[in-house]
Amino acid sequence: MTPYVPSIALKNAIESLFDCPGTAYENLGAGQGGEIQDLDTSEHLLTRLETLRDQLECYVIGMASEAEEYSAPDAIQALQDQACGLLLALRELQKHVPEIARFRHGQG
C-alpha cells in the first residue's frame, strides 16, 4: 500500500491529541507497522467507495456489539465517541459522493 502522507495540520493534531502518536500513525497507515493490503484499483471507483462505506458501517456495528459486552459507562462512552467520528465520516462520504446512497449491495 502507498503510505498515507498526513498534512502538516493533521500531524500537528495527532501530536497534540495522542499521548502515543505512533499508534495513531500506524492506524492511519503512515507508520512502519500495520501493513495494509492494497485494494484492486482496477475496480470502478464507485465500487471501491461502496466498499469503504460498508467497512465504516461494519466498524460501527462492531462497536455496538462491544458496547453490549461492557457495563462500565466510561467504556460505553468511549465507543459512542468513536462511533460518532465514523458516522461523521459516513455523512461526509455521502455528501461528497451522493451516488453511493443510490447503490447498496443487493439493493441497487
C-alpha positions as CSV (number, residue, x, y, z in Angstrom):
1,M,0.0,0.0,0.0
2,T,1.1,3.5,-0.7
3,P,1.7,5.0,2.8
4,Y,-0.7,7.7,3.8
5,V,1.0,11.1,3.9
6,P,-0.6,13.3,6.5
7,S,-0.7,17.0,6.1
8,I,1.2,19.2,8.5
9,A,-2.0,20.2,10.1
10,L,-3.0,16.6,10.6
11,K,0.4,15.7,12.0
12,N,0.1,18.6,14.5
13,A,-3.4,17.5,15.5
14,I,-2.2,13.9,16.0
15,E,0.8,15.0,18.1
16,S,-1.5,17.2,20.2
17,L,-4.3,14.6,20.6
18,F,-2.5,11.4,21.3
19,D,-0.1,10.5,24.1
20,C,1.5,7.9,21.8
21,P,1.3,9.4,18.3
22,G,2.9,6.3,16.8
23,T,-0.2,4.3,17.3
24,A,-2.3,6.9,15.5
25,Y,0.1,6.9,12.6
26,E,0.0,3.1,12.4
27,N,-3.8,3.2,12.3
28,L,-3.6,5.8,9.6
29,G,-1.2,3.6,7.6
30,A,1.5,6.2,7.9
31,G,3.7,4.2,10.3
32,Q,6.1,1.4,9.8
33,G,3.8,-1.3,11.3
34,G,0.3,-2.5,10.4
35,E,0.8,-3.2,6.8
36,I,-2.5,-2.7,4.9
37,Q,-3.2,-4.5,1.7
38,D,-3.9,-2.5,-1.4
39,L,-7.4,-2.8,-2.9
40,D,-7.9,-3.8,-6.5
41,T,-7.7,-0.4,-8.2
42,S,-9.0,-1.9,-11.4
43,E,-12.4,-1.9,-9.8
44,H,-14.7,1.0,-10.6
45,L,-14.2,3.9,-8.2
46,L,-17.8,3.8,-7.1
47,T,-17.4,0.1,-6.2
48,R,-14.4,1.0,-4.1
49,L,-16.3,3.8,-2.4
50,E,-19.2,1.4,-1.6
51,T,-16.6,-1.0,-0.1
52,L,-15.3,1.9,2.1
53,R,-18.8,2.8,3.2
54,D,-19.6,-0.8,4.0
55,Q,-16.4,-1.2,6.0
56,L,-17.1,2.0,8.0
57,E,-20.6,0.8,8.8
58,C,-19.1,-2.6,9.9
59,Y,-16.9,-0.7,12.4
60,V,-19.9,1.0,13.9
61,I,-21.8,-2.3,14.1
62,G,-18.8,-3.9,15.8
63,M,-18.7,-1.1,18.3
64,A,-22.4,-1.7,19.1
65,S,-21.6,-5.3,19.8
66,E,-18.7,-4.4,22.0
67,A,-20.9,-2.0,23.9
68,E,-23.3,-4.8,24.7
69,E,-20.5,-6.6,26.5
70,Y,-19.5,-3.7,28.7
71,S,-21.2,-2.4,31.8
72,A,-18.8,0.5,32.5
73,P,-20.3,3.8,31.4
74,D,-16.8,5.1,30.5
75,A,-16.1,2.2,28.1
76,I,-19.5,2.7,26.5
77,Q,-19.0,6.4,26.2
78,A,-15.6,5.8,24.5
79,L,-17.3,3.5,22.0
80,Q,-20.0,6.1,21.4
81,D,-17.4,8.8,20.8
82,Q,-15.5,6.7,18.3
83,A,-18.7,5.7,16.5
84,C,-19.6,9.4,16.2
85,G,-16.4,10.0,14.3
86,L,-17.2,7.2,11.9
87,L,-20.8,8.4,11.5
88,L,-19.5,11.8,10.6
89,A,-17.1,10.2,8.1
90,L,-20.1,8.3,6.5
91,R,-22.1,11.5,6.3
92,E,-19.2,13.3,4.6
93,L,-18.6,10.4,2.2
94,Q,-22.3,10.5,1.1
95,K,-22.2,14.3,0.9
96,H,-19.2,14.2,-1.4
97,V,-20.3,11.1,-3.4
98,P,-24.1,11.1,-3.3
99,E,-24.2,8.3,-5.9
100,I,-23.3,5.7,-3.2
101,A,-26.7,6.3,-1.5
102,R,-28.5,5.0,-4.5
103,F,-26.4,1.9,-4.8
104,R,-26.4,-0.5,-1.9
105,H,-25.1,-4.0,-2.5
106,G,-28.1,-6.1,-3.4
107,Q,-30.4,-3.0,-3.2
108,G,-29.3,-1.1,-6.4
